[in-house]
């Protein structure tokens, strides 16, 4: 699956996107796998309450299942203006 990182998440990880093979069943399990990779991922996902997630370009939550998902995007909350 494609995993996309935006704003400060991208800055901490150092990549805008990557392809990941995962056995994670939910977004939260994927985040746990990513945190375990390297310190830069652990730093980016240290506080998931400061993150939003979209699955195939639809806002979702960290308990959402990943079955059939092709794209996961992580980004900070947006403010309007």
C-alpha positions as CSV (number, residue, x, y, z in Angstrom):
1,X,0.0,0.0,0.0
2,X,1.1,3.6,-0.5
3,X,1.6,5.6,2.7
4,X,1.7,9.4,2.3
5,X,3.1,11.9,4.8
6,X,2.2,15.6,4.9
7,X,3.5,18.7,6.6
8,X,5.6,18.1,9.8
9,X,5.0,14.4,9.5
10,X,6.8,14.4,6.2
11,X,9.6,16.6,7.7
12,X,10.2,14.3,10.6
13,X,10.2,11.1,8.5
14,X,12.1,12.7,5.6
15,X,9.9,11.1,2.9
16,X,6.7,12.4,1.2
17,X,5.5,8.8,0.5
18,X,6.5,5.2,0.4
19,X,5.2,1.7,-0.5
20,X,4.8,-0.5,2.5
21,X,4.0,-4.2,2.8
22,X,2.2,-4.7,6.1
23,X,0.3,-7.3,8.0
24,X,-1.5,-4.7,10.0
25,X,-5.2,-5.1,10.3
26,X,-5.9,-1.5,11.4
27,X,-4.4,2.0,11.1
28,X,-3.3,1.8,14.7
29,X,-1.4,-1.5,14.0
30,X,0.2,0.1,11.0
31,X,1.3,3.1,13.2
32,X,2.8,0.6,15.7
33,X,4.8,-1.1,12.9
34,X,6.0,2.3,11.6
35,X,7.1,3.4,15.1
36,X,9.1,0.3,15.5
37,X,11.1,0.9,12.3
38,X,13.3,3.8,13.3
39,X,13.5,6.7,15.7
40,X,12.3,9.2,13.0
41,X,9.0,7.2,12.7
42,X,8.7,7.0,16.4
43,X,9.1,10.8,16.7
44,X,6.6,11.4,13.9
45,X,4.0,9.1,15.5
46,X,4.7,9.9,19.1
47,X,1.4,11.6,19.6
48,X,-1.3,10.3,17.3
49,X,-3.9,12.7,18.9
50,X,-2.0,15.4,16.9
51,X,-2.6,13.5,13.6
52,X,-5.4,12.8,11.2
53,X,-5.6,9.9,8.8
54,X,-7.3,9.3,5.4
55,X,-7.8,6.0,3.8
56,X,-8.1,6.1,0.0
57,X,-8.7,9.9,0.4
58,X,-11.5,9.6,2.9
59,X,-11.1,10.9,6.5
60,X,-11.0,8.0,8.9
61,X,-9.7,7.1,12.4
62,X,-7.0,4.9,13.8
63,X,-9.3,2.0,14.6
64,X,-10.3,1.7,10.9
65,X,-9.5,-1.6,9.2
66,X,-7.0,-1.6,6.4
67,X,-8.5,-4.5,4.3
68,X,-8.7,-3.4,0.7
69,X,-7.1,0.0,1.3
70,X,-4.6,1.2,-1.3
71,X,-3.5,4.5,0.2
72,X,-3.1,5.8,3.8
73,X,-2.3,9.4,4.4
74,X,-1.1,11.0,7.6
75,X,-1.3,14.7,8.3
76,X,-1.8,17.2,11.1
77,X,-5.3,18.7,11.6
78,X,-6.1,21.5,9.2
79,X,-7.5,24.9,10.2
80,X,-9.8,26.9,8.0
81,X,-9.4,30.5,7.1
